[in-house]
Amino acid sequence: MYIDGSWRPAAGSGTTEVVNPADGQVIATVPAGSAQDVDAAVRAARAALPGWAATPPAERAAHLAALGRS
């Protein structure tokens, strides 16, 4: 799981299939997160929000576009 800028093993066990709703095909298998993983992700998102909100919209758009290309 990628949380707070780093990869870490999921605290949960097993995996979950990601299904394309358009055709029902499995497109990925990802680690099954736990409540602990969700809590860590929410804490990281809350901590990042002030900096993200202060970033000019054009810069945020550039970051999101770059992420979409990766």
N, C-alpha and C positions, 0 to 999 in steps of 0.2 A: 504494500500500500504506500502511496506517495502522500505523506502528511507533513505539513510544516516544512516543506523544502527538502525532505529527504525520504529515501525509500526505507521502509521497515517491514518486517514480517507482520502479517495479520495476527491479531490476538485470537481471532476466531479460528475455527477449523473447517477444512473442506474447501470446496470451490462452488461457484455459481456460474451458470451459463448465461451469457448475454445473447438474447434472441432479437433478430431483426423483425420488427412487427409487420413489415410490409410483406415478407415472404415466409416467416417462421423459421428461417435458417439460423443456426447457432453461428455467431460471428466472433465470439471470444469466450474464454473461460477465465474467470478472475477469482482471487481469493475471497472467501466469505468473511466479511468483516464482523466484528462483535460490537456490542454496546461500548466497550472500551475504545475501539477504533473510531466509532462515531463521535464519542466525547472528545477525543484528541483532535479530530478533524474540525469539530465545531469550535473548540478553543483556539486552534490555529487560525481559522477563518475570522473569528471575532478580533483576534489580535492584529490581523492584517488589514481589516476594514478601514481604519483611519488613514493609513498610508495610501491605500487604493483609492479611497474617496477623494483624497487630496491631489491625486495624479490628474493632470489635465485630460479631458476626454479624448483628444487626438492621440495622446500617448497611450491611454488605455486601449483605444481602438487598434493601435499598432501592435501592442502586446497580444491582443486577442487574435489579430490576423496572423501573426507569426505562429502562435500556438495552433491555429487551424491548419497552417501549412506543414506542421511537423508531424 
